[in-house]
Amino acid sequence: MLKEAATAVRLRAYAPYSRFKVGAALRSTSGSIHVGCNVENVAYPEGTCAEAGAIAAMIAAGDTRIAELHVIADSPTPVPPCGGCRQKIAEFADPDVKVVLHTTDGASRTLTVAELLPGLFTAAHMART
């Protein structure tokens, strides 16, 4: 279900400059599905990643925790989220949450949030001693 949702929303991506369309779909802990696609802007790098869009949709809907995330792109190998999106994902997901990366050709790779982002920056790093 999540792969299909990510595949469908990928087709709506706005990527006139890179032509690299990405779709993301997540299931929140409430069971709701939230999707996002990349949206480019001529003033690089002011675009929005698919993962960030799905997270924003989740928050806008009133959910706050990711239970599972799928990302798809037309790439020779499964494309992991960028560094910024890895941090965003980790903000709303437990370390053992699965992130499934897909290609449009059917290849996939499953990682946990902890595997995607070792050395996670957390609010604890901001605590003063």
C-alpha positions, 0 to 999 in steps of 0.5 A: 500500500505504501509503495503504491501511494509513493509511486502514484504521488511521484508522478505529481512531482514538480521537477522541471529542472532536474527531471528527477521525480521522487515520491514518498508515502508514510504510515503514521502510528495512527494508521493514516497514510501521508504522501509527498513529492519533490517540488523544485524551484528555479532558485536552487536549492529552495525546493522541497524533498518528497520525504519532507512533504510527506512529513509536513502532510502528516503534521498538518493532519495532526499525526506526529509519529512515523510507523513506516516510510517508503520512497521511490525514484527513477534511479538505477539503485534505491535512493536514500533520503538526503541528509536533511531529510534523514534528520527530519525523519529521525525527529518523528520516527523511532530508531527501529522504524523501517524506511523502504527505498524503491526504484521504478524498476522494482529494486528495493532496499530496507533500512531502519532509521538508525541505519540511515542516520547513525550519530543522530543529532537530538534535543539532548545535544542542546542541553546545557551542562 
